[in-house]
Amino acid sequence: MINPCLVWTAFFAPLAACVLITLFFLSNKNTSSLIAIAGILLSFICSCLVFGQIFHANPPYALQQSLPWIHFDNLTVNFGFLINPLAIVMLLIVTGVSSAIFIYSRAYMNEDPGSPRFFAELSLFAFSMIGIVLSNNFIQLFIFWELVGLSSYLLIGFWYAKPSAADAGVKAFLVNRLSDFGFFCGILLLWGVSDIGAGRSFQFTDLTAVIPHLNTGLLTTIALLLFCGVIGKSAQIPLHVWLIDAMEGPTPVSALIHAATMVAAGIYLLSRVFFIFAPAPTALIIIAYVGAITSLMAAILAVAENDIKRILAYSTLSQLGLMVMALGLGGPTQGMYHLTTHAFFKALLFLGSGSVIYALHHEQNIWKMQGLWKKMPITGWTFFIGTLALSGIWPLSGFWSKDGILALAFEHNSTLYLIAAVASGLTAFYMGRLFWVVFWGKPAADHGGHAVHESPAVMTIPLIILAFLSAIGGFINIPHFISPEQAPEQLNLRVAAISSIVALAGLGFSYMIYGKRTAADPLVAMLGNFYTALKNKFYFDTVYTWYVDCVQQNFALFLARFEREFIVRLFLGGLTATARAGGRTLRYLQNGMVQFYALVFILGAVCLFLVMTKTL
């Protein structure tokens, strides 16, 4: 049986670390990092023990435990957890990958005077994500959903004295609030129709009995509103614009956001409540196409990017699009499988890029890097493994999980399969471009005047562990742990062969262009004006800036002027002036003369007498 104390410990260990650092160790860099690492490692160890307890039985155990929280009339909200195979796999991803990132951060942030605050915020972030994973009802999940948004705002804008970092944090916060409004409307609408006899409910287990009784149109509306939250958190088009700017935060933050936490929350939400989406085919097809378009668009944009972290950010966007597409095609297991392997190699790639940036004293332009493999062999080899895994090269983990998604699309929708295949080929191309430019060739004589050497062991050991997981992840049978009741998928040899050829072609083509060092990017001349469009991110930010400055702000100014001139001056001002004039007039009746009061009394009595006489 599952020990609930282990689950609660995994739940609150990072929060305890955050509180301890904030209250007592904000001036102690060494102790604060150790407390944060201890908190997330404790959570990871408890998660491993719960994993063993869940899969000790056949079928695997599941446990829900709730504590009373809010109750009045027909509204009941509990605080608790729901742990099952899907949740424990996600919990292992979050705590395991986060543990590697926390350890890595101890060296990466060692010279930063704000590192205690960094580790407190990092622990809050981990607690918030664990809360999303374990929540057993929509209200609790939404609270942690917003906490993830808050903590990501704090971490993205960690270097708040830098204007671009502060702006990126605000941008991420506002874009996610926009999408979360639709998400919250979906939760309220679902609660409003979830009358299960004993009262409405936010509990996932209660809602499973309600969904089959809802009509398809209403269910489609609810599903699309809930999907709004996914569009924001998992950065799907058109609300993808915040994710690239989030690279302004420290590299460990980029790894945490892009690998296992914030952007993964949307995919996990879709899988957790897939019983709501499954009976809504119209919503699913919209979700699938949004994911496919996002994947292709991000892969195209990555081709022209020169910032090492932003290339990986576009890669995250593209892979998230594939996961969303898989869920839209009715494959939550395939989507979660790719999310799991993606957590391994994307965390590896981000931490590898951080190792490079650390060695080059915060240089991020790939064209100012060259031949780093010979000077940083551990970083080079592990980055190479991550590149191959992301590209989908056999037998690394990315091959197996991506093949599952491509096979799903191949069987259900040829258009989506074509889009996904092209995006996969572009992934291999831009990752090859990144690797050849940064690591290949002869080392540069002078990397900006800095002596380049391998990063310390506390940074390279997490790289080695993640590289190992990226290599063997396809042989762990992860889909069985995600969905034990589902029969194992057979490898589609045709799809696997095509995807392998496409991936190798992408890597080969990138070597033909970038294998020998060039002074500038050859794509600039090859793509012409299209390259300019890529550098401007297809003008999404330009359009949004124009909308905010010229439409939204002008409309806000019009409303402010309307309020000031009509409501305040004409309406409220008119009422005030009328009352003031009436007061001045009535004041003359209160002159203090007894004779005048007597006259008014007599005239009033006469008038009253005349009225009563006429009435009679």
N, C-alpha and C positions, 0 to 999 in steps of 0.2 A: 504493500500500500504506500501511497505518497505521504510523506511527512510534511504537513502544512507549515511547520516551523521553518523548514528549509526554504520554502517558497517565499514566506514573509521576510526571511533574512536576505535572500537574493533581491527581493523587492526594495528593501530600505537601506541596505548597506551603503550604496553610493550617496544617499541622502544624508546619512549619518556622517560620512566623510565630508560632505559639503558644509554641514553645520559646524563640525569641529574646526575645519579650516577657517571658516568665516568668523567664528567667535574667538578663536584662540591663536591661530597660526598665520595670520595674514602678513606678518612681517618675517616669517621663517620659510625660506624657499625650500630647504632640504626636507624639513618635517612635513610641510604641506604636500609635497609631491609623494612622499612615502605614505601618508594617510590616504591620499586619493588612490594610489596604486593598491594599497591594502583593501580599500573598500570595494573596488571593482574586481579584484582577484577573489575576495570572499564571495561576491555575488556569482562569479564564474564557477567557483568550486561547488557552491550550493546548487547551481544549475546542472552541473555534471552529475551530482548525486541524484537530483530529481529525475534527470534523463534516465539514469539506470533504473530507478524505481518505476517509471512509467513503462519502460519496455521490458521490465522483468516478467510481466504477465502477457498472455496471448488470449484475447486481444489486449492491446496496451491500456493502461489505466488512464482515467481522466478524473480531475477533481475540481470542484467549484466550492468556494467558501466565501461567505459574505457577512459583513457586519452592518447592522442597521445604521442609517445615516440621516435620511430625510423621509419624513412620512407625515402627510396630512391629506385629508379627503381621499381622492383616488390617485394621488401621486406618491410613489414609493421609489426611493433611490437608495441603493445599498453601495457600500464600498467593499470590494473584494477582489478575488482573482478567479480566473478560469484557466486551468493548466491542462493541456491536451497535447498530442503529438505535434501539431502545427505550432502551438505556442512554445513548446520546449525547444524545438529546433530554432525558432527565431530568437529565443532567449539565449541560446548558446552562441548564436551568431553575434548578437549585440554585446554580450559580456565577454566573449572570447576575443573578438576583433578589437573591442574597446580596451581590453587588458593589454594587448600588444601596443596599441596607440598610446595608452597612458605611460607605459614603460619607456617607449620611444621618446615621449614628450619630456621626460625627466632630463634627458641630455639636450634635446633640441631647444627647450625653453630655459636652460640653466642660466644663461647670461641675461635674461630678460628680468628687469626689476619687478615686473608685475606677475611673475610666475605663480605666486600663491593664489592670487585672484583667478588666474587662468585655471588652476587645478580645481578650485572651488566651483567655477562655472562648468568645467568639464564634467565634474561629478554630478552637478545638477542636470546637465544634459543627459548623462547616462541614466540617472534616476527617472527622468521624464520619459525616455524611450522605453525603459523597462515597464513603466506604468502603462504605456500604450499596449505593449505585448501582453501583459497579464490582465488588463481590465476585462470585466465580465459584463459590462453594460455601457451604453452609448454616452451617458453623462460623464461617467468616470473617464472613459476614453477621451472624450472631448476636452476635459480639463487637462489631461496629460498632453493631448494634442497641442493645446495652447501653450503649455509649459515648454514643450519642445521648440515652439516658435519663439518664445521669450528667450530661452537659453541660447538658441542659435543666433538671435539678434545680439546677445551679449558677446558671443564668441566671434562672430563675423566682424563685429566692430570692436574687437578687443583692443586694437591699436587705435583708439578713438581720436587721438591727436592727429592722425592722418586722415584728411578729409575724405579720400576715396574709400577708406575702410568704414568710416562713420556713415557715409552715404549708402554703402553696400548693405550695412546692417539694417538701416531704415528701409531700404528697398525690399529686402527679404521679408521684413516684418509686415510691411504694408501689402505686398502682393499676397502673402499668405493670409492676411486678415480678409482680403477680398474674397479669396476662394473659401475660406472658413465660414463666411456668412452663408453661402449656399449649402455647405455641409451641415451647418446648424439648422437651417430651414428644413433640410431633409430629415434630420433627427426628430424635429418637432412634428413634422407631417407624419412620420412613421409612428411616433408615439400617439398622435391623435387618432390613428386608425387601428391601434393595437389593442382594442377592447377584447380581453380574453376571458371575460366573465367576472373574474375576481378583481378587475381593475386594469388600467393600462400599465404597460411595463416598458422599461428600457433594456431589460435583460436579454442578452443574445439567445439564451436557451428558451426563454418564453416566446420570443419573436419567431422562432422557427415554426411554432404552431400557428402563427397568425398569417404568415406570408402566403401559404397556399389558398387562403380565402379572399385575397385582395384581387381586384380586377387588374388586367394587364396594363391598362392606361395609367392607373394610379401607381402601380408598381414601377413602371418605366419612369414616371416623374420622380418618385422617391429615389430610384437608383441613380438617375442623372444628377440629382441634387447632392447625394452622397459622394458621387464621383467628382464633384466640384472640389471637395477637400483633397482628393487624390491629385487633381490637376495642379493645385498649389504646392502641396508637400513634395510630390514626386516630379514637379517641374515639367509638366506636359504643356504642349503648345495650347493656347497662346500665353500662358503664365510661366513660361520657362525662363524669363529674362533675369530673374534674381539669382539663379544658380551659378552663372558664370561670374558675376560680380562677387559672389561669396568667396571667391579665391583670394580676396583681400585679407581674409583672416589668416592666422598662422597655419602652416602646412598640416600639423596634426588635426586641426579643426576641419580642414578640407578633407582629410582622410576619413574622419569620423562622420561628417555630413554625407559624403559621397559613397561611402562603403557600406556601412551597416546600420545607420541610424535614421537621420531625418528623411532622406529621400526614399529609404526603404519602407518608411511608415505607410505610405500610400499603397504600395504593393501588398503589404501585410494586411492592411485594412480590407482591401478587395478580397483577399483570400479568407480572412477571418469571417466576413459576413457575405461570402459568395452565395449563400442560400437566398439572399435578397436579390442578387443580380441574375442568378441562373434562370428564373422564370420570366425574365424581361429581355427577349431577344433583340428588340430594337435598341435598348440601352447597350447591350453587349456589342453590337456591330458598330455603334458610335465609339464606344471605348476602344475597340480594336483598331479602327481607322485613326483615331487620335494618337494612339501609341505608335502605329506604323509611320505616320507622317512626322511625328516627333523624332523617331529613330533616324529616318532618312535625312531630315533637315539638320539635325545635330551632327551627323556623320559628314555631311557636306561642309558645314561650317568649320569643323575641326581641321579640314585639309589646309586652310589658309591661316591657322592660328600659329603664332610664334612663341607664346608664353607656355612653358612646360606644364604648369598647373592648369591653365585654361584648356589646353588640349585634352588633358585627362578629364576636365569638367564636361567638355562636350562629349567625350566618350561615355561618361556616366549618363548624360541625357539620352544618348543613343541606346544604351543598354536598358535603361528604364523604359524607353519606348517599346523595346522588344518584350519586356516583361508585361507591360500593360496590354500589348497586342495579344500575348498569350492568354491573359485572363479574359480579354474580350472574345477570344475564340473558344472559351470554355475550358481553359487549361490552368486552373490555379496551381496544380502540382508542378507543371512545367515552369510557370512564372516564379514560384517560390524556389524551385531548384536552381534556376539561373540567378536569382537573388542571392542564394547561398554561396555559389561558386564565385559570383561577382564580388561578394564581400571579401573573399580571400585575395583575388588578384588585383582588385581595385585598391584595397588598402595597401597591398604590396607596392603598387605603382605610385601611389601618392606618397607613401613613406620613402620610397626610392627617390622620387623627385625631391622630397625634403632633404634627403641625404646629399643630393647634388647641390641643392640650393645652400645648404649649410656649409658644404665644402667651398663653394664659390662666393661665400659671404653675401648671400641673398640675391644673387643674380638669377633671373628666371627666363631670360631670352635664350632660346635654344641656339641661335646663331652666334652666341658668344661662348658656346661650349664646343668642345671637340676632343675626341680621343680619350674620353674619361674612363673607358673600360680598363685601360692599362694602369691608370692611377687609382681607380676605385674598383678593384676586381669583384669584391663581394656585392657592392651595389650594382655593378654592371651585369653580373650573372643573374642575380635575382630579378633585376629589371627585365632582362631578356626573357626569363621564364614567365613573368607577368605579361609581357608583350605577346608571347606565343599563346598563352592561355586566353587572353582577351581576343586575340585574332581567331581563335577557334581551331588551333592546330592539335591534331591527335598526338598523344593520348592525354593531353592536359585537360583540366577540369572544364575549361570553357568550351571545349569541343563537344562534350557530352550534354551539357545543359543547353547550349545554343542549338544543337542538333534537335533536341526535343521540341523547341519552339518552332524551328524551321519545318520539322516534320508535321507539326500540328497545322501550320499555315498551308503546307503543301496539300494536306488532306482536305482542308475546309475552304480555302479561299486562295485561288491562284494569284490574284492581284496583290494580296497582302504578302504572299510568299515571295513574289518578285521584288516588292519593296524591301522586305527583310533581307533578301539575298544581296541586293545592291548595297544596302546599309552595312552588311557584314563584310563585303568586299572593300568598301571604303574604310571600315574599321581597321582592317589589316594594312591598308595603304598608309593611313595617317599615323598608325602606331609604328610601322616600319620607318616612315619619314622621321618620327621623333627619335627612334633608336639610332638610326644611322647618323643623323646630324649630331646627336649628343655624345654617343659612345664610340662610334666607329672612327676609323682613320688614325692618323698620327696625332698624339697629344699636342695641343697648341703650346707654343713656346712660352706664352704668357697669358694666363687666364685672368685678365684684368689686374695683373700685378700680385695675384695671390698664389701661394704655394698650395697646390691641391693634393690632398691625401685622403685615404679612406676614413669614413666616419668611425667614432668610437663603438665599442662592442655593444653598449646599451642601445645603440641605434641599429646595428647590423644584425643582432640576434633576432629581433622581431621580423626583420626582412627574411632571414633564413627560414624561420618558422612558417611565415606566410607563403614563401615560395614552395615549401614542402607541401602545404595544404593545397596550393594552386596546382601542383603537379599531380597529387594523388586523389584530389577531390572527386574525380569521376568514378573512382573505384570503391567509394564508401557506401554506395547504394542510398544516397540521400533521399531520393523520391520515396523509398519505403518508409523512412522515418517521418516524412511529411504526411503521407497518406498511406498508412499501413493496410487499409482495407482495399486499396486500389491494386489491380494486377500490374506487374512490372511491364514497362514499355519495351518493345522490341526495337532495336536499332534499325532505322530505315536506311538501308545501304545506298539507295539511289541519292537520297537527300544528303547523306553523309559524304558521299563521293563528290557531289556537286559543291557542297559548302567547303570541302577541303581544297578542291581545285580553285575555287574563288578566293579563299584565304591565301593560298600559296601564290596565286597570281597577284594579289594585292601587295604582298610582301616583296615579291620579285620585281614588280613594277616600281615600287618605292626604292628598291636597291638600284635599279637602272638609273633613276633620277638623282638619288641622294647618296649612293654608295661611295662616290668620290666627291670630296668636299667642294662646294661651289661658294663663290663670294656672296651670292644672293639666292633667293628662292627662285628656281626656274619657273615655278607656276605663275609668277607675276606676269611674265611675257606670254606663257601658254594660255592663260585664262582671260587676259585682257580686262575688259570692263566687268566681267563676272567676278574676277578676283576682288575688285573694289566693292562689289555688293557683298561678297563674303566677309571682307574686313569690316564692313558696316553691319554685320549680323542680320542681313536681309532687312535692315532699316526698322526692325521692331522697336528698338529704343527711340529712334527718331520719331516714329509715328506716335508712340505713347507720350513722348515729351511734347509733341505738337498738340496732342489731345488734351493733356493736362494744362499746358500753358494757354492755349488758344480757345479751347472749348470749355473744359471744366472750370478753369479759373474765371473766364468771362461770364459763364453762367452763374458762378458763385457771387461775382461782383454785381451781376444784375439782381440776384435775389437779395443781396445786402442793400442795394439801392432801393429796391421795392419795399423792403422792410422799413428802411429809414424814412423814405418819402411818403409811402402810402399808409403802412400799418402804424408807424410811430407818429409821424407828423400829422397826417390827415385824419386817420381813424382815432388813434389814442389821443393825439393832440386835440382833435375836434371835441371828443368827449370831455377832455380836461377843460378846454376853453368854455364849453357849455356849462359845465358844473361851476366853473369859477364865475361866469356871468350870472348864473342863477343865484349863487351865493351873495354876490354884490347887490343884486336886486332885493333879495329877501332881507338883507342887512338893514335896508331903510325902514323895514317894518318894526325893527327893534330899536326905536329911538329914545326909550326911557321916559316918554311923556304919558302920564296917566290918562289925560283927556283923550289922547289919540287912541289908547287902548280901549277906552270906554266907547268911543265912536265906532271902532272896528267891531266891538262886541254887539252894539246895537244894530249896525248894518248887517251883521251876520245873522242876528236873530230875525230881522225883518225879511231877509232873503229866505231863511229857512221857513218862516211863516207863509210867505208867498208860494213857495214850492209845495208845501204840504197842502195849502188851500187849493191850488190847481189840481193836485193829485186826487183830493177828495171830490 
